[in-house]
Amino acid sequence: MLILAAPSGAGKSSFVDRICQEDDRFVDTVTYTTRSMRKGESEGFPYHYVSREEFELKISQDFFIEWAVVHNQLYGTPVYQIEEAWKKNKCIIMDVDVQGAKTFKEKFPSAKTVFILPPSIDELRRRIVIRDGRVPQDLEVRMKNAEAEMKLSQTFDVQIINDIFEDSYLGFKKIVDDWLKQP
């Protein structure tokens, strides 16, 4: 299991998407969320979008292996996706928040963790605005959360600064390849 965490907008989804396209050993989980769909997203990509009521019902049914409140929205990883990936002898890779990473590491101590850092908080702010196509209403919440999350980056196995994506990604891929070679 490979767990990536980062502040919103730092690039963790881009790392996960690319390695899954390049290497069929990896399977990405599709998180469930109560947040609204953004431009360019659709059901199942990159999330399963559900109402708060449906999410809470799934919690009561032990549907999630972990779930958390992030930026005032609910996010959760379903148990069945992990079980299916392991049946196929695949390495699970997921992008989660720091709460999710902590929960997964407690449940799966052998999981490897990577924290993706932006080059600066100002660059992170710029990326979020560009990605969303506007200044999101919760931008200040995200920035405050980002600063708190970045303080926890040292608790991860590896920290990667995503300044120039191609260079950062190649460094990430080398680390992952080295991990997979270990017995």
Secondary structure, DSSP 8 states (H G I E B T S, - for coil): -EEEE--TTSSHHHHHHHHHHH-TTEEE---EE-S---TT-BTTBS-EE--HHHHHHHHHTT-EEEEEEETTEEEEEEHHHHHHHHHTT-EEEEEE-HHHHHHHHHH-TT-EEEEEE-S-HHHHHHHHHHHHTS--TTHHHHHHHHHHHHHTGGGSSEEEE-SSHHHHHHHHHHHHHHHHH--
